[in-house]
Each structure stands twice: as C-alpha cells, then as structure tokens.
Amino acid sequence: MADLSISIVTELKRSELEELCDATQAAIEAGGGFGWLKPPHRNILEVFWKGVTLVPDRTLFIGKLDGTVAGSAQLVRPTRNNEAQSHSAHLTTSFVAPWARGHGLARLLTEAVETEARVRNIKVLNLDVRETQQAAISLYRALGYHEIGRHPRYAQVDGQYVGGLYFWKSLEGTA
C-alpha cells in the first residue's frame, strides 16, 4: 500500500520545490497543467511556486506519495476588502502527477483543503475545471460539489476551445 501524506507548506524546502516542479511538469505534459499547455522553463516554475507561498490569501497544500511530492492544491481566500464574499474561497491549481494517480491523493488533497477552509470559517468552496478532466470532475461530484454552470470557451488548447465546469460546495454542517 502506498504511503500518502498531505501538508500545508509556507516555505518549500529545496527538495520539495524540485519535486513539485517535476510533478507540475509531468501534469502539464499529461494535459492537466492548471492553465499551462506546455511546461515553462524550470526557473518560471520555481518562481511560481515560491510566489504562491508568499501570497497571504493563499494556502499551499502538497501531497506526497511514498515521500515524494506528487501533487498540490491551493485554498485561495478573497482579499480582506471583499467583505461580501469573505464566507467563500476557491480551490485551485489542484493536480496529481500522472505517475501518482490512482492512489487517492487527489481526494486527500481536496479533503485537506476543505478541512482548512472550515478552520478558517469558510462556508462555501468554489472551483472550476476543464471538462476534459473527467477524473477530477467525478471526484468533485463524489465529494458533494454541485455543478452550477458550463463555460463553452473556458480554455483554448491547440487552437480549439475547451469547455469548463464550475462547482460549489457548502462546508456548513459537514465534517
């Protein structure tokens, strides 16, 4: 059985950063790069991930499979001046490297984000995903997320539009 772990990181160790960049690159190459279509230069990936840890309204979760970083997710809270939406947050940049899929890491990452959101008194979690990400869509539905819409031109891949789906979940009254 695989050894899975999820942690919140505020500063990435050099080895974690390298593994996270490797996992990101593999996910992008497999078509699930949360926006990237081709892996950017390694320096750009490193700056991106280091930057995530510096943004006060973002919480970075990393998932490890057998001690190696294999995926991540982020909890993004609204800025402090957005009082009207302070009850909600966004689950974003969630991915698992292709070599680590099928072990339940995506579920654990999503559940960890939900748990942290509850700790921070978030009542609603929102997310969006390309409609081509069928495994992710199935997971979100299984975890009780409600689909609220489809954007037919959500992304553009190889000159073709790809639709996107929007989901939400109430975190009130759930454990």
C-alpha positions as CSV (number, residue, x, y, z in Angstrom):
1,M,0.0,0.0,0.0
2,A,1.2,3.5,-0.9
3,D,2.2,6.0,1.8
4,L,0.2,9.2,1.3
5,S,0.6,12.4,3.1
6,I,-0.7,16.0,2.8
7,S,0.8,19.0,4.4
8,I,0.4,22.8,4.3
9,V,3.6,24.5,3.4
10,T,4.6,28.1,4.0
11,E,8.1,27.6,2.7
12,L,9.3,25.0,0.3
13,K,12.5,23.1,1.1
14,R,14.8,22.9,-1.9
15,S,14.0,19.1,-2.4
16,E,10.2,19.8,-2.2
17,L,10.5,22.6,-4.7
18,E,12.4,20.4,-7.1
19,E,9.9,17.5,-6.7
20,L,6.9,19.9,-7.0
21,C,8.3,21.3,-10.3
22,D,8.9,17.8,-11.6
23,A,5.3,16.8,-10.7
24,T,4.0,20.0,-12.2
25,Q,5.9,19.4,-15.4
26,A,4.6,15.8,-15.7
27,A,1.0,17.0,-15.1
28,I,1.3,19.7,-17.8
29,E,2.7,17.2,-20.3
30,A,-0.3,14.9,-19.5
31,G,-2.7,17.8,-20.2
32,G,-3.6,18.8,-16.7
33,G,-1.4,21.8,-16.0
34,F,-4.0,24.2,-14.5
35,G,-3.5,26.7,-17.3
36,W,-0.2,25.8,-18.8
37,L,-0.3,24.0,-22.1
38,K,3.5,23.4,-22.3
39,P,5.9,23.2,-19.4
40,P,7.5,26.6,-18.9
41,H,11.2,26.9,-18.2
42,R,12.2,25.5,-14.8
43,N,13.0,28.9,-13.4
44,I,9.5,30.1,-14.1
45,L,8.0,27.1,-12.3
46,E,10.3,27.7,-9.3
47,V,9.3,31.4,-9.1
48,F,5.7,30.5,-9.5
49,W,5.7,28.0,-6.6
50,K,7.9,30.2,-4.4
51,G,5.5,33.1,-5.1
52,V,2.4,31.1,-4.0
53,T,3.9,30.7,-0.5
54,L,4.3,34.5,-0.3
55,V,0.7,35.5,-1.0
56,P,-1.2,36.0,2.3
57,D,-4.6,34.9,1.0
58,R,-3.3,31.6,-0.5
59,T,-2.6,28.3,1.3
60,L,-0.5,25.7,-0.5
61,F,-1.0,22.0,0.1
62,I,1.4,19.5,-1.1
63,G,0.6,15.8,-1.5
64,K,3.3,13.2,-1.2
65,L,3.3,9.6,-2.4
66,D,5.9,7.4,-0.7
67,G,7.7,10.6,0.5
68,T,7.9,12.3,-2.9
69,V,5.9,15.4,-3.8
70,A,3.3,14.2,-6.3
71,G,0.7,16.9,-6.4
72,S,-0.7,20.1,-4.9
73,A,-3.8,22.2,-4.3
74,Q,-4.4,25.7,-3.1
75,L,-7.0,27.4,-1.0
76,V,-7.5,31.0,-2.2
77,R,-9.4,33.3,0.1
78,P,-10.9,36.6,-1.0
79,T,-8.9,39.8,-0.3
80,R,-9.7,41.4,3.0
81,N,-11.6,44.3,1.4
82,N,-14.1,41.8,-0.2
83,E,-16.4,41.5,2.9
84,A,-19.3,40.4,0.8
85,Q,-17.5,37.2,-0.2
86,S,-15.5,36.6,2.9
87,H,-17.6,33.5,3.6
88,S,-16.3,31.8,0.5
89,A,-13.0,30.6,-1.0
90,H,-11.6,28.9,-4.1
91,L,-10.0,25.5,-4.5
92,T,-7.5,26.0,-7.4
93,T,-4.3,24.6,-9.0
94,S,-5.2,21.1,-7.9
95,F,-3.3,18.3,-9.6
96,V,-1.6,15.0,-9.2
97,A,1.3,13.9,-11.4
98,P,0.3,11.1,-13.8
99,W,2.7,8.6,-12.1
100,A,1.0,9.1,-8.8
101,R,-2.7,8.8,-9.9
102,G,-5.0,6.1,-8.7
103,H,-3.9,6.1,-5.0
104,G,-6.4,8.6,-3.6
105,L,-4.0,11.6,-3.4
106,A,-6.4,13.9,-5.2
107,R,-9.2,13.1,-2.8
108,L,-6.9,13.6,0.2
109,L,-5.7,17.0,-1.2
110,T,-9.3,18.1,-1.7
111,E,-10.4,17.0,1.7
112,A,-7.4,18.8,3.3
113,V,-8.4,22.0,1.5
114,E,-12.0,21.6,2.8
115,T,-10.7,21.0,6.4
116,E,-8.5,24.1,6.3
117,A,-11.3,26.1,4.8
118,R,-13.6,25.1,7.7
119,V,-10.8,26.0,10.2
120,R,-10.7,29.5,8.6
121,N,-14.5,29.8,8.9
122,I,-15.1,29.4,5.2
123,K,-18.7,28.4,4.5
124,V,-18.6,27.8,0.7
125,L,-15.8,26.4,-1.5
126,N,-15.8,27.1,-5.3
127,L,-13.8,25.5,-8.1
128,D,-13.6,25.3,-11.8
129,V,-12.1,22.6,-14.1
130,R,-11.7,21.9,-17.8
131,E,-14.4,19.5,-18.9
132,T,-11.7,17.2,-20.3
133,Q,-10.6,16.5,-16.7
134,Q,-13.1,13.6,-16.2
135,A,-11.4,12.0,-13.2
136,A,-11.4,15.4,-11.3
137,I,-15.0,16.0,-12.2
138,S,-16.0,12.6,-11.0
139,L,-14.1,13.2,-7.7
140,Y,-15.7,16.6,-7.1
141,R,-19.2,15.2,-7.7
142,A,-18.5,12.2,-5.4
143,L,-17.4,14.7,-2.7
144,G,-20.7,16.6,-2.9
145,Y,-19.8,19.5,-5.2
146,H,-22.7,20.9,-7.1
147,E,-22.2,21.8,-10.8
148,I,-23.5,25.3,-11.4
149,G,-22.5,26.0,-15.0
150,R,-20.5,25.4,-18.1
151,H,-18.4,27.9,-20.0
152,P,-18.1,26.7,-23.6
153,R,-14.9,28.8,-24.2
154,Y,-13.2,28.2,-20.8
155,A,-9.8,27.4,-22.3
156,Q,-8.1,27.2,-25.7
157,V,-6.0,24.2,-26.4
158,D,-4.3,23.7,-29.8
159,G,-6.5,26.3,-31.3
160,Q,-9.7,24.7,-30.1
161,Y,-12.0,25.8,-27.4
162,V,-12.4,23.5,-24.4
163,G,-15.4,23.9,-22.1
164,G,-15.1,24.4,-18.4
165,L,-17.3,23.4,-15.5
166,Y,-18.0,25.4,-12.3
167,F,-18.8,23.8,-9.0
168,W,-19.5,24.8,-5.4
169,K,-19.9,23.1,-2.1
170,S,-21.3,24.2,1.2
171,L,-19.0,23.5,4.1
172,E,-21.6,24.3,6.8
173,G,-22.8,21.3,8.8
174,T,-20.3,18.9,7.2
175,A,-17.3,17.3,8.9
